[in-house]
Amino acid sequence: MKAPVSEKKRHIINAAADLFQDRGYSATSMRALATKVGLEPSSIYSHINSKEDLLVEICMNCSELFTQGMQRILASEILADEKIKSLIRLHIQMAYQHPASVTVFNDEWTFLPDDTKIIFLSLRKNYENNFKRILIDGKTQDLFEFEDQDLVFSIIMNMLNWPYSATKKYKKSLVESELVTAILKILYKKPLIH
């Protein structure tokens, strides 16, 4: 079980996510981070060990939230289309609650240390496999119609990555409604035309 994070450390992690999102992980200095949180560069190390540790904290926290969300959805006794709606809501919730962290999770994970990267990629692969399993379940339940699960999964994930750039422009409810409609329109079995 993880130790609770102090309020000050949480503030530093959030500020790091903002800077990593704006400047990129490589271009963010500890001096810039210290300035952003109102600390002397030397005193920031009393709260954190390194910039790398901050990246690990951000990426692995997002991984954990996505994994927990997926586990709840898989455990629910609902049809595949309702599970897809729940997954869309999970991604939108993450986009609106943690926009900077999820952008870092998506774009900066390649800078993770090798041992953490192995765990991170394993969690991501597991998430993707579970998502694809729900798509296949939808075909089995005669709800969905598509030829290639990997292709349709990639299309959906690209659509689900868009809300992270839309959080300041559109209301969450509108984004959710439009994405649910668009994604299910792609997936649902089309009626036969005579």
N, C-alpha and C positions, 0 to 999 in steps of 0.2 A: 504494500500500500504506500502511495506517495505521501511524503510529508506535506502539510499544508503550506501554501506559499504566502509569505508576508505581504501586507498591503503595498509596501515600498517595492518589493521585488516584482509584484504583479504590475505596478506602474512602470517599472523599467522594462519588463517583457512587452507590455503594450506599446511603449514608446519605441522599442527596438523593432517591433512589427511594422509600425508606421514608417520608420526610417528605411527598413529593408524593402518595404513596398515602394517608397518614393525613389530611393537611390540605388537599390540593389544591395545584396548582402556584401559583396566585395568592396563596394564604394562607401560603405558606412564605417566610420571610425568610432572607436570608443570615446574619443573626445567629443564628437558630435552627439553621441548618445548621452554622455554626461551633461552636456550643455542643455539638451532637450529636457532632461529630468531635474535640472537645477542642482547638480552635484559637481564637485571637483573631480577631474578625471581620475585622480589617485583614490578617491574615496568610493568610487562606484564599485571597486573590487571587494569592498566589504559586504556587498549585497549579491554579487554574481562572480563566477570564476572567469568567464571569458565570453567573447562574442559568439563563439561556436556553441557554447552551452545555451545561449539565448535562442539560437536557431534550432537546436535540438528540442528545447522546451516548446517553441512555437509549433514546429512541424509535428512532433509526437502528440501534443495536446489535440491538434486538429485530427490526427489519425485516430486517436482514442474516441473523440466525439463522433466521427463518421462510423467507426466500428460499432460503438454502442448503439447508434441510430439504426444501423443495418441489422444488428442482432434483435432489436425490438421489432423491427418490421418483419424479419424472417419468422419470428416466434408468433406473430399475429395470425389468427385464423381468418384471413380474408383472401379474396381472389387476387390474381396477379395484377389486374389493372388498378386495384386499390393499393397494392404494394408499390406500384410505380408512382401513383399519386403521393404516397407517403415519402418515397425517395425524393421526389421533386421538392416536396415541402422541407425535407431535411436539408437539401442543398440551398434552398432559398433562406431558410432560417440561419444557416451558417454564414451565408453571404451578408445578411443584414445584421447579425449579432457580432461577427468577427471578420469584417471585410479585409482588413489589413493582414491579419493572421492567415486567412485562407489564401490570399494572393501569394504570400510568402510560401505557404505550404505547396501551392501549385507551381510556383516559378523558381524558388530558390533551394529546393530540397537537394539539388545536385551538389551543394556545398556541405552537406551533412558529412560527419566523419564516417569512415567505411563501415565500422561495426553498427552504427545507428542506421546507416543507409540500407544495410541488409534487412534489418527489422522493418524499417519504413516501407521498403519495396515489397516485402512479404505481406504486410498489412494491406497495402494498396492492391496487390494482386488478389488477395483473398476477397476484398471488397468488390473488385471488378468481377471476379468469378461468381460471387453471390448475386450481383446485379444481373449478369447474363443468365444465371439460373432462373431468376424471376421472369426474364424475357421468354425463356424456353417453356417455363410453366404456363405462361400466357398462351403460347401456341398449343400446348397440350390441352389446356382448358378451352380451346377453340375461340379465344378472344382476340389473339394477335395474329397478324399475317406479315411475314417478312422472309426474305431469302437467306440472308447472312447475318447471324447474331452479332459477329464482331463488328460488321459495318454499321448495323443499326445501333449498337452500343456506342460506337464512336460518335455517331451523329448526335445521339442523346447527350453524351457527356460534353460535347462541344456546346450544345444548347444550354446545359446546366452550368457551364463555366462563365456564360455571359452575365448573369445577374451580379457578379462581383464588381463589374464596371458600371452597373446601372443603379446601385443603391442610393446614390445622391440625386438621381434624376426621376426615378419612378417609385411609387408606393409599392410596398411589399405585396399587398393584396392584388394589385393589378398584375405585377410580374408573375405571381403564383397562378392566377387565373389564366393568363395568356399562355404560360408555359405548359400547364396541365392540358389545355385545349390543343396546343400545337403538337405536343409529344404523343398524346393519345390518338390524335388524328393520323399520325405516322404509323402507329402500332395496330390500331383496331382493324379487324377483318373487314374488308370492303364488301358491300353487298353485291351480289351477282347482277350484272346488267343484261337483260334479254333484248 
